[in-house]
Amino acid sequence: MTKKAEEKVGHGAAPRAEEQEAAEALIKAEVAKETAAVAVTKSGSGAKAGKVIEGTLKAALVAGLGIGAAALANAVIFYRTPPLTSKLPGGEVRYFPTPEGDVFYKKAGDGPPLLLVHGIGAGCSSYEFRNVFQSLSERYTVYALDLLGFGKSDKPHVAYTADFFIDLIDDFCRQVIRVGDGRGECDVIATSLSAAYVIALSQRDPTIFRRLVLVCPTGIEELNSPVNVGSAAVKGVFAAPVLGTSLYNVISSKQGIKNYLRTRVYADPTKVTDEVVEQYYVSAHQPGGDNALPSFVSGYLNIDIADEWKGVIDLPLLVWGSAAVETPLAEAEPFLLGNPNAKLEVIDGAGLLPNDEQPDAFLAAVRPFLAAAQTPEEAEQVAAAEELAATA
């Protein structure tokens, strides 16, 4: 069956709110919510964290349901979730086939190539670039992908690691954008943990990227700890067919997503609308949507890029929301100390995703930075693309 046919068929009948709520009620336990949130956001990979999570899940199951009921509730939640629709305005829908699965991406515009890479987390996808995608495509050929395991891309049951995603971004740049190997470079905007992957890739092969825009990056003081003796135990709990999926559905329930976005991601909680929550929820509950989370929580996606960061020469731009909670502004300091070439732009009134929350201010910071590196030929390309966009 083709991708288009799959999207038409969907997963099951249209979901009813009462069915979703009933299924979620079976696997929710108030005691699990805060523990799960801390585990996911801080990537708790120790043995103690694993015992706490396992104990919490068992308590939740004993208190509210049996294993069979939990498994049924989990199945209902995923089955009743409709297919995900990309909310990026305009552009062409395309897929990049890889041995592990197909990567969804959207391509738009006509100009120098620009890659957009979303962050890592339950429900994450290229959706976070919806407020800047069209504006950027007026000057660049923009590629916005959903990483494997997220969004509309396939979600294979594979060993997700930092190197897995670095290799994926590398392959996408070479085979789709066709840069590297003496064929030119592309600019890149990446957020959070994916920004750390971009930094690592930029030093693995300096011929791929030209200018790096790094939004609230991690990898020096945050999400940089190596896998330890407790990591496998934590991953095992989250990967367990019933226990792990139950915990995932608690974390990624609509209320859980809303609370997390309002308290940890956005500076202005009123911007976490029902539409935003719905998009994250549907994205999180596509088939296989829970496959990558065990690796994230247990630390297998962490990466320490302190040494690689020192080697980034071409004036990288750090963009930070002034009110970021998950990766606070104070964590910009080690990046600035580690690389004197780096420039910092702070976006007022924004949290972890200034590109989403304050798109105009974000574009005002990013556009001059990218334009400064353009060749005369590229400047002509940009001018032509802007003229075309204005007449469209």
Residue pairs with C-beta under 8 A, 6 or more apart in sequence:
1 9
3 95
3 102
6 83
7 83
10 82
10 83
11 78
11 79
11 80
11 81
11 82
11 83
11 286
11 287
12 79
12 80
13 80
14 82
15 80
15 81
15 82
16 80
19 76
19 80
20 77
20 80
20 254
23 73
23 74
23 76
23 77
23 80
24 73
24 77
24 249
24 253
24 254
26 64
26 65
26 69
26 70
26 73
27 60
27 64
27 65
27 70
27 73
27 74
27 246
27 249
27 250
28 60
28 64
28 250
28 253
29 56
29 59
29 60
29 63
29 64
29 250
31 56
31 59
31 60
32 56
32 57
32 59
32 60
32 247
32 250
33 250
33 256
33 259
35 52
35 53
35 56
36 53
36 56
36 247
36 250
36 251
36 256
37 251
37 256
37 259
37 260
38 44
39 49
39 52
39 53
39 234
39 297
40 121
40 122
40 251
40 293
40 296
40 297
41 260
41 264
41 326
43 223
43 225
43 296
43 297
43 298
43 299
43 301
43 302
44 50
44 53
44 234
44 297
45 225
45 227
45 228
45 230
45 231
45 234
45 297
45 298
45 299
45 302
46 228
46 230
46 234
47 229
47 230
47 233
47 234
48 230
49 230
49 234
50 230
50 233
50 234
50 236
50 237
51 233
53 234
53 237
53 238
53 247
54 237
54 243
56 247
57 237
57 243
57 246
57 247
58 243
60 246
60 250
61 67
61 70
61 243
61 246
65 73
67 242
70 242
70 246
71 241
71 242
71 245
73 246
73 249
74 242
74 245
74 246
74 249
77 249
77 285
78 285
78 287
78 289
81 281
81 282
81 285
81 286
82 282
83 286
84 125
84 151
84 152
84 279
84 282
84 283
84 286
86 93
86 104
86 106
86 126
86 127
86 151
86 152
87 127
87 130
87 279
88 106
88 108
88 126
88 127
88 129
88 130
88 133
88 144
89 130
89 133
89 134
90 108
90 133
90 134
90 137
91 106
91 107
91 108
91 109
91 133
91 137
91 142
91 144
92 106
92 107
92 108
93 104
93 106
94 104
94 105
94 106
94 107
95 102
95 103
95 104
95 105
96 102
96 103
96 105
96 145
96 172
96 175
96 176
97 103
98 148
98 168
98 171
100 148
100 154
100 156
100 158
101 148
101 153
101 154
101 155
101 156
102 153
102 154
103 145
103 146
103 147
103 148
103 153
103 154
103 168
103 172
104 145
104 146
104 151
104 152
104 153
105 126
105 143
105 144
105 145
105 146
105 172
105 176
106 126
106 133
106 142
106 143
106 144
107 141
107 142
107 143
108 133
108 134
108 137
108 141
108 142
109 136
109 137
109 138
109 139
109 140
109 141
109 142
109 385
109 389
110 141
110 381
110 384
110 385
110 388
111 139
111 140
111 141
111 378
111 381
111 382
111 384
111 385
112 140
112 141
112 186
112 187
112 374
112 378
112 381
112 382
113 140
113 141
113 143
113 177
113 179
113 184
113 186
113 187
114 136
114 140
114 141
114 142
114 143
114 186
114 187
114 188
114 189
114 370
115 143
115 145
115 169
115 172
115 173
115 177
115 186
115 187
115 188
115 189
115 190
116 126
116 129
116 133
116 136
116 142
116 143
116 144
116 145
116 188
116 189
116 190
117 145
117 147
117 169
117 188
117 189
117 190
117 191
117 194
117 195
117 197
117 198
118 124
118 125
118 126
118 127
118 128
118 129
118 144
118 146
118 147
118 150
118 151
118 191
118 194
119 128
119 191
119 192
119 193
119 194
119 352
119 353
120 147
120 150
120 165
120 192
120 193
120 194
120 292
120 296
120 301
121 192
121 296
122 248
122 251
122 252
122 257
122 280
122 284
122 289
122 293
123 252
123 257
123 279
123 280
123 281
123 283
123 284
123 289
124 150
124 151
124 280
124 283
125 146
125 150
125 151
125 152
125 279
125 283
126 133
126 144
126 145
126 146
126 151
127 151
127 279
127 280
127 283
128 191
128 353
128 355
128 356
129 144
129 189
129 355
129 356
130 356
131 355
131 356
131 359
132 355
132 356
132 359
132 362
132 363
133 142
133 144
135 359
135 363
136 142
136 363
137 389
138 385
138 386
138 389
139 367
139 382
139 385
139 386
140 187
140 370
140 382
140 385
143 172
143 176
143 177
143 186
145 153
145 172
146 152
146 153
147 153
147 165
147 168
147 194
148 154
148 155
148 156
148 158
148 164
148 165
148 168
149 155
149 156
149 160
149 288
149 291
149 292
150 283
150 292
151 283
151 286
152 286
154 288
155 286
155 287
155 288
155 289
155 291
155 292
156 288
156 291
157 288
157 291
158 164
158 291
159 295
159 300
160 291
160 292
160 295
160 296
160 300
160 301
161 295
161 300
161 301
162 196
162 197
162 200
162 300
162 301
162 302
162 303
165 194
165 197
165 301
166 197
166 200
166 201
166 204
169 194
169 197
169 198
169 201
170 180
170 201
170 204
170 205
170 208
173 179
173 180
173 186
173 208
173 209
174 180
174 181
174 208
177 186
179 185
179 186
179 207
179 208
180 205
180 207
180 208
181 207
182 207
185 207
185 208
185 209
185 210
186 208
186 209
186 210
187 209
187 210
187 211
187 212
187 213
187 370
187 373
188 198
188 209
188 211
188 212
188 213
189 213
189 215
189 355
189 366
190 197
190 198
190 212
190 213
190 214
190 215
190 217
191 215
191 216
191 217
191 352
191 353
191 355
192 215
192 216
192 217
192 218
192 326
192 327
192 352
193 218
193 219
193 223
193 301
193 303
195 214
195 215
195 216
195 217
195 218
195 219
196 217
196 218
196 219
196 223
196 224
196 303
196 305
197 303
198 209
198 212
198 214
199 212
199 214
199 217
199 219
199 305
199 308
199 309
199 312
199 316
200 219
200 303
200 305
200 308
201 208
201 209
202 208
202 209
202 212
202 308
202 312
203 308
203 311
203 312
210 314
210 373
211 314
211 315
211 316
211 317
211 369
211 370
211 373
212 312
212 314
212 316
212 317
213 316
213 317
213 319
213 366
213 369
213 370
214 316
214 317
214 318
214 319
214 335
215 319
215 320
215 353
215 354
215 355
216 319
216 320
216 321
216 324
216 326
216 327
216 352
216 353
216 354
217 318
217 327
217 335
218 224
218 327
218 331
219 303
219 304
219 305
219 306
219 309
220 304
220 305
220 306
220 309
220 331
220 334
220 335
220 338
221 331
221 334
222 327
222 331
223 301
223 302
223 303
224 302
224 303
224 304
224 305
224 306
225 299
225 302
225 304
226 299
226 302
226 304
227 298
227 299
227 300
227 302
228 299
231 298
231 299
231 300
232 298
234 294
234 297
234 298
234 299
235 294
235 295
235 297
235 298
235 300
236 294
237 243
237 244
237 247
238 244
238 247
238 248
238 293
238 294
238 297
238 298
239 294
244 290
244 294
245 290
248 290
248 293
250 256
251 293
252 280
252 281
252 284
252 285
252 289
252 290
253 281
254 277
254 278
254 281
257 277
257 280
257 281
257 284
258 272
258 277
261 272
261 276
261 277
261 280
262 269
262 272
263 269
263 325
264 325
264 326
264 351
264 352
265 272
265 325
265 326
265 351
265 352
265 353
266 272
266 351
266 352
266 353
266 357
267 321
267 322
267 323
267 324
267 349
267 350
267 351
267 357
268 349
268 357
271 357
283 289
284 290
292 301
295 301
306 334
306 338
309 335
309 338
309 339
310 338
310 339
312 339
312 341
312 342
313 341
314 341
314 373
315 341
315 342
315 343
315 369
316 339
316 341
316 342
316 343
317 342
317 343
317 344
317 345
317 365
317 366
317 369
318 332
318 335
318 336
318 342
318 343
318 344
318 345
319 344
319 345
319 347
319 354
319 355
319 362
319 365
319 366
320 329
320 332
320 344
320 345
320 346
320 347
320 354
321 329
321 346
321 347
321 349
321 350
321 351
321 352
321 353
321 354
321 357
321 358
322 329
322 346
322 347
322 348
322 349
322 350
323 349
323 350
323 351
324 350
324 351
324 352
325 351
325 352
326 351
326 352
327 352
329 346
332 344
335 342
335 344
336 342
336 344
343 369
345 365
345 366
345 369
347 354
347 357
347 358
347 361
347 362
347 365
348 358
348 361
349 357
349 358
349 361
350 357
350 358
350 361
350 362
351 357
354 361
354 362
355 362
371 379
371 382
374 382
